[in-house]
Amino acid sequence: MTGLPEPDAFTRTYWRAAAEGRLLIRRCLAAGCGAAHHYPREFCPRCWSEEVVWEQAAGHATLYTWSVVHANDLRPFAGRLPYVAAVVDLPEGPRMMTEVVGCAHDTLRVGMDLRVCFRPAADGAEIAIPVFRPAPTAPFA
């Protein structure tokens, strides 16, 4: 057991896109719904329609909540302690569980602007894990 996701026939599209640096979500095409969701499912969790398609997300998010994890002996987390487990809001609509990287833990703030980046999986697996980092700030004019 590697502790990594194991792509199957359904999720392979998601993991292939992530390895290429693209974040995919699912969008419902049912009349009157149109909800986007993440994690990838074969049906819409709002209306239960199976009329859902893959859609590329913009890669932006805002931080909804987080926790700094100091103890986790499961692979592959133990080697990255401490790390930030987070929930982010995607502008397409869904909330996503993820990790925030590339910043000091004491600089995290609810509502902060984030951008997706992809961490190659360890152990030579052919997947990448979508994580988020603080968005670059615009220079002062």
C-alpha positions as CSV (number, residue, x, y, z in Angstrom):
1,M,0.0,0.0,0.0
2,T,1.5,3.3,-1.1
3,G,-1.0,5.7,0.4
4,L,-1.5,7.2,-3.0
5,P,-4.8,7.3,-5.0
6,E,-5.2,4.4,-7.3
7,P,-6.8,5.5,-10.6
8,D,-9.5,3.3,-12.0
9,A,-11.4,3.4,-15.3
10,F,-13.5,6.3,-14.1
11,T,-10.9,8.5,-12.3
12,R,-8.1,7.9,-14.8
13,T,-9.2,11.1,-16.7
14,Y,-8.9,13.2,-13.6
15,W,-5.5,11.8,-12.6
16,R,-4.1,12.1,-16.2
17,A,-5.2,15.8,-16.3
18,A,-3.6,16.5,-12.9
19,A,-0.3,14.9,-14.2
20,E,-0.6,17.4,-17.1
21,G,-1.1,20.3,-14.7
22,R,-4.9,20.7,-15.2
23,L,-7.5,20.5,-12.4
24,L,-10.8,18.9,-13.5
25,I,-14.2,19.0,-11.8
26,R,-17.5,17.5,-12.8
27,R,-20.5,19.5,-14.1
28,C,-24.1,18.3,-14.2
29,L,-25.9,18.9,-17.5
30,A,-29.4,18.0,-16.3
31,A,-32.0,20.6,-17.0
32,G,-32.5,22.9,-14.0
33,C,-29.3,21.7,-12.2
34,G,-25.9,22.6,-13.7
35,A,-24.1,22.0,-10.4
36,A,-20.4,21.5,-10.3
37,H,-18.8,19.1,-7.9
38,H,-15.6,17.7,-6.6
39,Y,-14.5,14.9,-5.8
40,P,-15.2,13.2,-9.1
41,R,-18.3,11.1,-9.1
42,E,-20.3,9.4,-11.9
43,F,-23.5,11.2,-10.8
44,C,-24.5,14.6,-9.6
45,P,-24.7,14.8,-5.8
46,R,-27.3,17.5,-6.0
47,C,-29.9,16.0,-8.4
48,W,-28.6,12.4,-8.8
49,S,-28.4,12.7,-12.6
50,E,-25.8,10.7,-14.4
51,E,-25.6,13.4,-17.1
52,V,-22.3,14.8,-15.9
53,V,-19.2,15.8,-17.8
54,W,-15.6,16.7,-17.1
55,E,-14.8,20.4,-17.0
56,Q,-11.4,22.2,-16.5
57,A,-11.4,24.4,-13.4
58,A,-9.8,27.8,-13.6
59,G,-7.3,26.8,-10.9
60,H,-8.2,29.6,-8.5
61,A,-9.6,29.1,-5.0
62,T,-10.2,30.9,-1.7
63,L,-9.3,29.4,1.6
64,Y,-12.4,28.3,3.5
65,T,-10.8,26.5,6.5
66,W,-7.6,24.7,7.4
67,S,-5.8,22.8,10.1
68,V,-2.0,22.4,10.6
69,V,-1.4,18.7,11.0
70,H,1.5,17.8,13.3
71,A,1.1,14.0,13.7
72,N,0.2,11.5,10.9
73,D,2.1,8.3,10.6
74,L,0.4,7.2,7.3
75,R,2.3,7.2,4.1
76,P,3.0,9.6,2.4
77,F,2.1,12.2,5.1
78,A,4.6,11.3,7.8
79,G,7.5,12.7,5.7
80,R,5.8,16.1,5.2
81,L,5.0,17.0,8.8
82,P,3.7,19.5,9.7
83,Y,1.4,20.2,6.7
84,V,-1.8,22.2,6.1
85,A,-4.9,20.2,5.4
86,A,-7.5,22.6,4.0
87,V,-10.8,23.1,2.4
88,V,-11.0,25.6,-0.5
89,D,-13.8,27.1,-2.4
90,L,-13.5,26.9,-6.2
91,P,-15.1,29.7,-8.2
92,E,-17.0,27.1,-10.2
93,G,-19.0,26.2,-7.1
94,P,-17.6,23.2,-5.3
95,R,-15.5,23.0,-2.1
96,M,-12.4,20.8,-2.3
97,M,-10.3,19.1,0.3
98,T,-6.6,19.7,-0.4
99,E,-3.3,20.9,1.1
100,V,-1.9,24.4,1.2
101,V,1.8,24.6,0.5
102,G,4.4,27.3,0.0
103,C,3.6,29.7,2.9
104,A,4.2,30.0,6.6
105,H,1.3,28.6,8.6
106,D,0.8,31.8,10.5
107,T,0.1,33.7,7.3
108,L,-3.0,31.7,6.4
109,R,-6.3,33.6,6.5
110,V,-9.9,32.7,5.7
111,G,-10.7,34.0,2.2
112,M,-7.1,34.2,1.0
113,D,-6.6,33.9,-2.7
114,L,-4.9,30.6,-3.8
115,R,-3.8,29.0,-7.0
116,V,-3.5,25.3,-7.8
117,C,-0.2,23.6,-8.3
118,F,0.6,19.9,-8.7
119,R,2.9,17.8,-6.6
120,P,4.3,14.8,-8.4
121,A,3.4,11.6,-6.5
122,A,6.2,9.8,-4.8
123,D,7.2,6.2,-5.6
124,G,7.3,6.8,-9.4
125,A,3.5,6.8,-9.7
126,E,2.2,8.5,-12.8
127,I,-0.2,10.8,-11.0
128,A,0.1,14.3,-9.5
129,I,-1.7,15.6,-6.5
130,P,-3.5,19.0,-6.8
131,V,-2.5,21.3,-3.9
132,F,-2.8,25.0,-3.5
133,R,-0.4,27.9,-2.8
134,P,-1.0,31.6,-2.1
135,A,-1.7,33.5,-5.3
136,P,1.0,36.0,-6.3
137,T,0.2,39.5,-5.2
138,A,0.0,42.2,-7.8
139,P,2.9,44.8,-7.5
140,F,1.9,48.3,-6.3
141,A,1.4,50.8,-9.0
